[in-house]
Amino acid sequence: MQDIGVVLQEITDVAGTYHRLLLLVGRVPAETSQCIEAVAAHLDRPVLNLNAELSSALLEVPHRQRQLKAHKVVGDIIDGGPADIVLFDHTDILFSPSLRLDALALLKSLSRNKTVVATWSGTAKDGKLRHAEEWHPEYQSHAIEDIKVITVDQGERWAGRPMLGERLRHEVR
């Protein structure tokens, strides 16, 4: 049985890679949020709500300019973040069809100078990282390459150790 130590070790490991990105992937946002909150408590770092930060920054930006501005705003949030690790939760805004962003490409490109740990609502299976179902307008599918992904199973207890019989899976490519 594994615990939060796996996540903390992956954060250490990812700091030495080209894309310093670790995704905490799960179908239930509350569970990925619990996981990243536990990481934040252990590292004594804040968790940034990307939905709130980005939406407030784009509020006054005309719709046609939001895609270009979104990349800069997320970059500024990362650059202005504390120390060398930035923790993002509530990342669903990156999948908004109105922004027309490639969420993974954005996070990868912005994780070259700082370690970024972000929650990802969806699945990581068979070498593919997915957000939403294929029929959904927010659907995105990516090959898991050059990043580290940890899948948070349903029912994990991130305040301490996972419940008996449950596990934390991670996929590194």
Sequence and secondary structure as in RCSB ss.txt:
>XXXX:A:sequence
MQDIGVVLQEITDVAGTYHRLLLLVGRVPAETSQCIEAVAAHLDRPVLNLNAELSSALLEVPHRQRQLKAHKVVG
DIIDGGPADIVLFDHTDILFSPSLRLDALALLKSLSRNKTVVATWSGTAKDGKLRHAEEWHPEYQSHAIEDIKVI
TVDQGERWAGRPMLGERLRHEVR
>XXXX:A:secstr
   HHHHHHHHHHHTTSSS EEEEEES HHHHHHHHHHHHHHHT  EEEHHHHHHHHHTTS GGGHHHHHHHHHH
HHHHHSSTTEEEEE  GGGG TTT   HHHHHHHHTSSSEEEEEEESEEETTEEEES TTSTT EEEE  SSEEE
EE TT  TTSS  TT  EEEEE 
